Amino acid sequence: MKRQPKEAGSLRLLKGQSEKTLLRTRNRQPMEPPMEPSGGEQEPGAVRLLDLPWEDVLLPHVLSLVPLRQLLRLQRVSRAFRALVQLHLAGLRRFDAAQVGPQIPRAALAWLLRDAEGLQELALAPCHEWLSDEDLVPVLARNPQLRSVALAGCGQLSRRALGALAEGCPRLQRLSLAHCDWVDGLALRGLADRCPALEELDLTACRQLKDEAIVYLAQRRGAGLRSLSLAVNANVGDTAVQELARNCPELEHLDLTGCLRVGSDGVRTLAEYCPALRSLRVRHCHHVAEPSLSRLRKRGVDIDVEPPLHQALVLLQDMAGFAPFVNLQV
């Protein structure tokens, strides 16, 4: 008598479908024929892929290694494979749309995430051209345990999406809003008020943000911040940097690239109040002088601007084709 497959227990997890309905679907759908030896007879003891235990073998040891792009193809093979893929997607902890491809259609994203309720990491940068509040908010509502969200370049979103994220995901630790021009001071205040676990925040090129919004962020969430990018924002100046320094003792990485209003006063305050600082980006901050950076250099902080002497040597080498002997310890 033919052995019954063991995957019925796993099917109970598929949302919105009863076990009895799924079993009838499996029974109506013919399985893939087993591989046969060259003589044309079925090999004794042969086991088909779907006969393996789904929860114990296929999900943790097979489907977990298959790229999302291939899963989209696999689910077209048969109803049984489609049920298996849906069960795998429902249990995802990490979803990165880049694994599907450089561009992902709206319908494909909706299908991939329709049953996901346990996501902890979500990255949707490849969806930046069309991702809207209507696409994102339901996903956030179903995944309140999200800890990392990347929405870089998603310019079609609004405060509503950020409000839903702040309200519904209290465990959020890492957030990327780089190049999201819609992020303003009001949106950032809501984030600062409702995300007590926030540690890493990327606000690169969020050009509506001004000193007042960064000051509020520092005062509300500075104690836990470890990494912050304010790059390419001409509205951010020393006032914001000094408040960050005084309220962020655990700050390790700060990116101020292209913040034209930041000067030496802000950098000196960082050197005084941020003992954990490991890297500082101040390229194109033309008002930051070397004396304000020297104290950080002595502590071993990684700074993306070379000391003036090193710059002069590089320039001389480029012009003359060689570097003269210079005692750099003088």
C-alpha positions as CSV (number, residue, x, y, z in Angstrom):
1,M,0.0,0.0,0.0
2,K,1.4,3.4,-1.0
3,R,2.8,5.4,1.9
4,Q,1.0,8.6,2.7
5,P,3.1,11.8,2.6
6,K,4.0,13.4,5.9
7,E,3.4,17.0,4.9
8,A,-0.3,17.2,5.9
9,G,0.6,18.6,9.3
10,S,2.5,21.5,7.7
11,L,-0.5,22.5,5.6
12,R,-2.5,23.4,8.7
13,L,-0.3,26.5,8.9
14,L,-1.4,28.0,5.6
15,K,-3.6,30.9,6.4
16,G,-7.3,31.0,5.5
17,Q,-7.4,27.3,4.3
18,S,-8.6,24.4,6.2
19,E,-6.6,21.2,6.4
20,K,-9.4,19.2,4.8
21,T,-9.6,21.6,1.8
22,L,-5.8,21.5,1.3
23,L,-5.8,17.7,1.4
24,R,-8.5,17.5,-1.2
25,T,-6.4,19.9,-3.4
26,R,-3.3,17.7,-3.0
27,N,-5.2,14.5,-3.8
28,R,-6.7,16.1,-7.0
29,Q,-3.3,17.3,-8.1
30,P,-1.1,14.5,-9.6
31,M,2.4,14.4,-8.1
32,E,5.5,14.7,-10.3
33,P,6.4,11.2,-11.6
34,P,9.3,9.6,-9.8
35,M,12.6,9.2,-11.6
36,E,13.0,5.9,-13.3
37,P,16.1,3.9,-14.2
38,S,17.0,3.5,-17.8
39,G,15.1,0.2,-18.0
40,G,11.8,2.1,-17.6
41,E,10.8,0.5,-14.3
42,Q,10.5,2.5,-11.1
43,E,13.5,2.2,-8.9
44,P,12.7,0.2,-5.7
45,G,12.5,2.4,-2.6
46,A,12.6,5.7,-4.6
47,V,11.3,8.8,-2.7
48,R,9.9,11.8,-4.4
49,L,10.9,15.3,-3.2
50,L,7.4,16.1,-1.8
51,D,7.3,12.8,0.1
52,L,10.0,14.2,2.4
53,P,8.8,15.8,5.7
54,W,8.0,19.4,4.9
55,E,8.6,21.0,8.3
56,D,11.6,18.9,9.3
57,V,13.4,18.7,6.0
58,L,12.1,20.7,3.0
59,L,11.5,24.0,4.7
60,P,14.6,24.4,6.9
61,H,17.1,22.5,4.7
62,V,15.9,23.0,1.1
63,L,13.7,26.0,0.5
64,S,15.7,28.2,2.9
65,L,18.6,27.9,0.5
66,V,16.6,28.7,-2.7
67,P,16.7,32.3,-3.9
68,L,13.3,34.1,-3.9
69,R,13.5,34.5,-7.7
70,Q,13.7,30.7,-8.0
71,L,10.8,30.2,-5.6
72,L,8.6,32.2,-8.0
73,R,9.4,29.7,-10.7
74,L,9.1,26.7,-8.4
75,Q,5.5,27.6,-7.3
76,R,4.4,27.3,-11.0
77,V,5.3,23.6,-11.2
78,S,2.2,22.2,-9.5
79,R,-0.4,22.9,-6.8
80,A,1.6,20.9,-4.3
81,F,4.8,22.9,-5.0
82,R,2.8,26.1,-4.8
83,A,1.4,25.1,-1.4
84,L,5.0,24.3,-0.2
85,V,6.3,27.6,-1.4
86,Q,3.5,29.5,0.3
87,L,4.2,27.7,3.5
88,H,7.8,28.7,3.3
89,L,7.0,32.4,2.6
90,A,4.5,32.5,5.5
91,G,7.4,31.7,7.8
92,L,10.0,34.1,6.5
93,R,11.9,36.1,9.0
94,R,13.9,38.2,6.4
95,F,12.7,39.6,3.1
96,D,15.0,41.5,0.7
97,A,13.3,42.4,-2.6
98,A,16.8,42.6,-4.2
99,Q,16.9,38.8,-4.2
100,V,14.0,38.8,-6.7
101,G,15.8,41.2,-9.1
102,P,16.6,44.9,-9.7
103,Q,12.9,45.5,-10.3
104,I,9.9,43.7,-8.9
105,P,6.3,44.0,-10.0
106,R,3.7,45.1,-7.6
107,A,1.7,41.9,-8.0
108,A,4.8,39.8,-7.3
109,L,5.5,41.6,-4.1
110,A,1.9,41.3,-2.9
111,W,2.0,37.5,-3.5
112,L,5.3,37.0,-1.9
113,L,4.3,38.8,1.3
114,R,0.6,38.1,1.5
115,D,1.0,35.4,4.3
116,A,4.1,36.7,6.0
117,E,3.4,37.5,9.6
118,G,6.8,36.9,11.3
119,L,9.1,39.2,9.4
120,Q,12.0,40.8,11.4
121,E,13.9,42.3,8.5
122,L,12.3,44.0,5.4
123,A,14.2,45.7,2.5
124,L,12.2,47.2,-0.4
125,A,14.6,49.4,-2.2
126,P,14.0,47.7,-5.6
127,C,10.4,48.8,-5.3
128,H,11.2,52.5,-5.0
129,E,9.6,53.6,-8.2
130,W,6.1,52.5,-7.3
131,L,5.9,51.5,-3.6
132,S,3.0,53.4,-2.0
133,D,1.4,53.7,1.4
134,E,-1.3,51.3,0.2
135,D,1.3,48.7,-0.6
136,L,3.4,49.0,2.5
137,V,1.0,49.7,5.4
138,P,-0.8,46.3,5.3
139,V,2.6,44.5,5.4
140,L,3.7,46.6,8.4
141,A,0.4,45.8,10.2
142,R,0.9,42.1,9.8
143,N,4.5,42.2,11.0
144,P,4.7,44.1,14.3
145,Q,8.0,42.4,15.3
146,L,10.0,44.1,12.5
147,R,13.4,45.2,13.7
148,S,15.0,46.3,10.5
149,V,13.3,48.2,7.6
150,A,15.1,49.6,4.5
151,L,13.0,52.0,2.3
152,A,15.9,53.9,0.6
153,G,14.7,55.9,-2.4
154,C,11.0,55.0,-1.9
155,G,9.8,58.5,-2.8
156,Q,6.1,57.6,-3.3
157,L,5.5,57.0,0.4
158,S,4.3,59.6,2.9
159,R,4.0,60.4,6.6
160,R,1.2,57.8,6.8
161,A,3.6,54.9,6.1
162,L,6.2,56.2,8.6
163,G,3.4,56.7,11.2
164,A,2.2,53.1,10.7
165,L,5.8,51.9,11.1
166,A,6.4,53.9,14.3
167,E,3.0,53.0,15.8
168,G,3.0,49.3,14.8
169,C,6.6,48.2,15.2
170,P,7.9,49.2,18.6
171,R,10.9,46.8,18.3
172,L,12.3,48.7,15.4
173,Q,16.1,49.0,15.7
174,R,17.4,49.9,12.1
175,L,15.7,52.1,9.6
176,S,16.9,53.5,6.2
177,L,15.0,56.4,4.7
178,A,17.8,57.6,2.5
179,H,16.7,59.8,-0.4
180,C,13.1,59.9,0.8
181,D,12.4,63.6,0.2
182,W,9.0,63.4,1.9
183,V,10.6,62.9,5.4
184,D,10.1,66.1,7.3
185,G,10.4,67.3,10.8
186,L,6.9,66.2,11.8
187,A,7.4,62.7,10.4
188,L,10.7,62.4,12.3
189,R,9.2,63.5,15.6
190,G,6.6,60.7,15.3
191,L,9.4,58.2,14.8
192,A,11.4,59.6,17.7
193,D,8.4,59.4,20.0
194,R,7.3,55.8,19.3
195,C,10.5,53.8,18.5
196,P,12.4,53.3,21.9
197,A,14.7,50.6,20.5
198,L,16.0,52.7,17.6
199,E,19.8,52.3,17.1
200,E,20.6,52.9,13.5
201,L,19.0,55.6,11.3
202,D,19.9,56.6,7.7
203,L,18.5,60.1,6.8
204,T,20.8,60.7,3.8
205,A,19.5,63.4,1.5
206,C,16.3,63.9,3.5
207,R,16.6,67.6,2.7
208,Q,13.5,68.8,4.5
209,L,15.0,68.0,7.9
210,K,16.5,71.0,9.8
211,D,18.4,71.4,13.0
212,E,15.2,71.5,15.1
213,A,14.2,68.0,14.0
214,I,17.6,66.5,14.6
215,V,17.7,68.1,18.1
216,Y,14.4,66.6,18.9
217,L,15.6,63.2,17.8
218,A,18.8,63.5,19.9
219,Q,16.8,64.4,23.0
220,R,14.2,61.7,22.6
221,R,16.3,58.8,21.3
222,G,19.9,59.8,21.6
223,A,20.8,57.4,24.5
224,G,20.4,54.4,22.2
225,L,21.6,55.7,18.9
226,R,24.7,54.0,17.5
227,S,24.7,55.0,13.9
228,L,23.3,58.0,12.1
229,S,23.6,59.5,8.6
230,L,22.7,63.1,7.9
231,A,24.7,63.2,4.7
232,V,23.8,65.6,1.8
233,N,21.7,67.9,3.9
234,A,22.7,71.6,3.7
235,N,20.1,72.5,6.4
236,V,22.0,70.6,9.2
237,G,24.6,72.6,11.1
238,D,26.6,72.7,14.3
239,T,23.5,73.1,16.5
240,A,22.2,69.7,15.5
241,V,25.7,68.1,15.7
242,Q,26.4,69.5,19.2
243,E,23.0,68.3,20.5
244,L,23.7,64.8,19.1
245,A,27.1,64.8,20.8
246,R,25.7,65.7,24.2
247,N,22.8,63.2,24.0
248,C,24.3,60.2,22.2
249,P,27.1,58.7,24.4
250,E,26.9,55.4,22.5
251,L,27.2,56.9,19.0
252,E,29.7,54.9,16.9
253,H,29.2,56.1,13.3
254,L,28.2,59.5,12.1
255,D,28.0,60.6,8.5
256,L,27.9,64.3,7.8
257,T,29.1,64.2,4.2
258,G,28.1,67.3,2.3
259,C,26.5,69.0,5.4
260,L,27.8,72.5,4.4
261,R,26.8,74.2,7.6
262,V,28.7,71.9,9.9
263,G,31.9,73.4,11.2
264,S,34.7,72.8,13.6
265,D,32.6,73.6,16.7
266,G,30.4,70.6,16.1
267,V,33.3,68.3,15.5
268,R,35.1,69.5,18.7
269,T,31.9,68.7,20.7
270,L,31.8,65.2,19.2
271,A,35.4,64.7,20.4
272,E,34.5,65.8,23.9
273,Y,31.2,63.9,24.4
274,C,31.3,60.8,22.2
275,P,33.9,58.4,23.6
276,A,32.5,55.4,21.5
277,L,32.8,57.2,18.2
278,R,34.6,54.9,15.6
279,S,34.0,56.6,12.3
280,L,33.2,60.1,11.1
281,R,32.4,61.2,7.6
282,V,33.0,65.0,6.9
283,R,34.0,65.1,3.3
284,H,32.8,68.3,1.6
285,C,32.2,69.9,5.0
286,H,34.3,72.9,4.1
287,H,34.1,74.6,7.5
288,V,35.6,71.7,9.3
289,A,39.3,72.4,10.0
290,E,42.1,69.9,10.8
291,P,42.7,71.1,14.4
292,S,39.1,70.0,15.3
293,L,39.7,66.5,13.8
294,S,43.2,65.9,15.3
295,R,41.8,64.9,18.7
296,L,39.6,62.3,17.0
297,R,42.5,61.0,14.9
298,K,44.6,60.5,18.0
299,R,41.8,58.2,19.4
300,G,41.9,56.1,16.2
301,V,38.6,57.4,14.8
302,D,38.2,56.6,11.1
303,I,37.8,59.9,9.3
304,D,37.3,60.1,5.5
305,V,39.3,63.3,5.1
306,E,43.1,62.9,5.1
307,P,45.4,65.2,7.1
308,P,46.7,68.2,5.1
309,L,50.3,66.9,5.0
310,H,49.2,63.6,3.5
311,Q,47.0,65.4,0.9
312,A,50.1,67.5,-0.1
313,L,52.2,64.4,-0.5
314,V,49.6,62.8,-2.7
315,L,49.3,65.9,-4.8
316,L,53.1,66.1,-5.2
317,Q,53.3,62.5,-6.1
318,D,50.7,62.9,-8.8
319,M,52.5,65.9,-10.2
320,A,56.1,64.6,-10.0
321,G,55.5,60.9,-10.3
322,F,57.2,60.1,-7.0
323,A,56.9,60.9,-3.3
324,P,59.9,62.7,-1.7
325,F,61.2,61.4,1.6
326,V,59.5,63.3,4.4
327,N,59.6,62.5,8.1
328,L,55.9,62.2,8.9
329,Q,56.6,62.2,12.7
330,V,57.8,65.8,12.7
